[in-house]
């Protein structure tokens, strides 16, 4: 008996293929729940984004008003600066 015969005899036969898994049943409640969670997460993210944007816009307007009021209340003001100060409520 040669070495190649010994190798061929020691090889195990291949395993039969596993039967396919049965398809999962359609679970309408699970999909509806998942969809509701996704919609709720999107709504919360949108509300958070809108709130942050509104706050940043408010802060920018307050800062801009402070700067404009500072420039328009100096000793050398002209009528345009006085009008701007009146419109801003300085």
Secondary structure, 3 states (H helix, E strand, C coil): CCHHHHHHHHCCCCCCCCCCCCCCCCCHHHHHHHHHHHHHHHHHHHHHHHHHHHHHHHHHHHHHHHHHHHHHCCCCCCHHHHHHHHHHCC
